[in-house]
Amino acid sequence: MKKKMNYLTILITIIFIVGCSNVEDSSITDVETNPQEETTVETNKDSKIEETITSVVDEPAVEETPTQSNIELFSGYKLIEVDGGDLSGHREPNVVVDIGYGDREYWAFTNEHGQLVRVVAKEIILQDDSTEPVLSSGRYYSDEAKVLGVESDVLDEGHIIADSLGGVSNAYNITPQDSTLNRHGDQAYMEDAIRKAGGATNFEAIIIYPNTETQIPSSYQYSYVLMGNKIVDTFDNVNPDEVNASLGLTGSGSSKSNSSNTNSTSPNTNNDISSVDTNGNGQVTIKEAKAAGFSMPITSDHWLYPYMDDRDGDGMVGE
């Protein structure tokens, strides 16, 4: 019996010793493992921090994408701000200026001589007198910039993009323009067509000068998309009435031309468009038609009508 008790005591002691060893091993293992787990956690934290930093750096680049496209457009030009109602008439050379009223983005560019040579706009947004501070005159400002040359009695302070189309009145949107052309000629006709269409897209104006000294343009070229159709208007900075008179298209000469407008054939061309379409592009402009001896308007029953651009779809061109 005594021996059995001794064996039992020894067995219990062995079990106790083994149990303690396991506990110690477990503690050691936990101690050794915990630093690894903490390191893993720290690594994960570091990864998250790195990802957050990367995200913060990348977000502005995405937001600046439109600016990046403008950077390419503005290459070689200094971007400056000019008040829309600045009347000084002075232009800085090699600069680009936003000439759109409010939030509109209409960009005007000058050359090294301070001449306004180009204006572009992705979208022409019409003036809204219900939400914008438009004067009773229909303008944003009471006067226009005094660009050198507008003091002439026959030249207006002509907007490249009119008030009604959302343009401002500083020197970066004004050129000295023939008064008749501006008020009743191709310039006025173009502006009216854009208004009737409710705006335009892909607008570009190229302003041409006879030399590098003057601020008075010799001609203009406008291109834009109107109701899905690309339009190109090119005209000289001259009085259209005087040009027509020199071509014999006014007075009694105009009456003779008017009589030919209602006929299916014309004694001037014998229905041969090549004699009217001087640039050979298959289309006849108002200027080309006038130069060929036709007076305006060209109506839908005239043989020239299918070759011309009736922008407002009223059956008449050049009214």
Long-range contacts (C-beta under 8 A, 24 or more apart in sequence): 73-107, 73-120, 74-107, 77-109, 77-110, 82-170, 82-171, 82-172, 83-170, 84-140, 84-141, 84-168, 84-169, 84-170, 85-140, 85-141, 85-143, 85-168, 85-169, 85-170, 86-145, 86-170, 86-171, 87-143, 87-144, 87-145, 87-146, 87-169, 87-170, 88-145, 88-146, 88-170, 88-171, 89-145, 89-146, 89-147, 89-148, 89-150, 89-171, 89-174, 90-114, 90-171, 91-115, 91-116, 91-147, 91-171, 91-172, 97-170, 97-172, 99-160, 99-161, 99-167, 99-168, 99-170, 99-172, 99-173, 100-125, 100-161, 100-166, 100-167, 100-168, 101-127, 101-132, 101-140, 101-163, 101-166, 101-167, 101-168, 102-132, 102-166, 104-166, 106-161, 106-166, 106-167, 106-173, 106-203, 108-160, 108-172, 108-173, 110-172, 113-212, 113-213, 114-215, 115-207, 115-209, 115-212, 115-215, 116-160, 116-171, 116-172, 116-173, 116-174, 116-175, 116-207, 116-215, 117-206, 117-207, 117-209, 118-204, 118-205, 118-206, 118-207, 119-160, 119-161, 119-173, 119-203, 119-204, 119-205, 119-207, 120-203, 120-204, 120-205, 121-161, 121-203, 121-204, 122-201, 122-202, 122-203, 123-199, 123-200, 123-201, 123-203, 124-161, 124-165, 124-166, 124-194, 124-199, 124-200, 124-201, 124-203, 124-224, 125-165, 125-166, 125-199, 126-164, 126-165, 126-166, 126-194, 126-195, 126-198, 126-199, 127-163, 127-164, 127-165, 127-166, 134-163, 138-163, 138-164, 139-163, 139-169, 140-168, 140-169, 141-168, 141-169, 143-169, 144-169, 144-174, 145-169, 145-170, 145-171, 145-173, 145-174, 147-171, 147-174, 147-175, 147-176, 147-215, 148-176, 148-215, 149-176, 149-214, 149-215, 149-216, 150-174, 150-176, 152-176, 154-178, 154-179, 154-239, 155-179, 155-216, 156-182, 156-183, 158-182, 158-187, 160-205, 160-207, 161-203, 161-205, 162-191, 164-191, 164-195, 165-191, 165-194, 165-195, 165-199, 175-207, 175-215, 175-216, 175-217, 176-215, 176-216, 176-217, 177-217, 177-237, 178-237, 178-238, 178-239, 179-239, 180-239, 180-240, 180-241, 181-235, 181-237, 181-238, 181-239, 181-240, 184-240, 185-235, 185-239, 185-240, 186-233, 186-235, 186-240, 186-286, 186-287, 187-220, 187-235, 189-318, 190-222, 190-233, 193-226, 193-231, 193-311, 193-312, 194-224, 194-226, 196-311, 196-312, 197-226, 197-227, 197-311, 197-312, 200-224, 200-225, 200-226, 201-225, 202-230, 226-311, 229-309, 231-309, 231-311, 234-285, 234-287, 235-287, 243-290, 244-290, 244-295, 247-290, 247-291, 247-293, 248-293, 249-290, 249-293, 249-295, 254-295, 257-293, 257-294, 257-295, 258-295, 260-293, 260-294, 261-294, 261-295, 261-297, 261-298, 261-299, 261-302, 262-299, 262-301, 262-302, 263-302, 263-303, 264-301, 264-302, 264-303, 265-303, 266-294, 266-303, 266-304, 268-292, 268-293, 268-294, 271-303, 273-304, 273-307, 276-304, 276-307, 277-307, 282-307, 283-307, 283-308, 283-309, 284-308, 285-309, 286-317, 286-318, 289-317, 289-318, 290-318
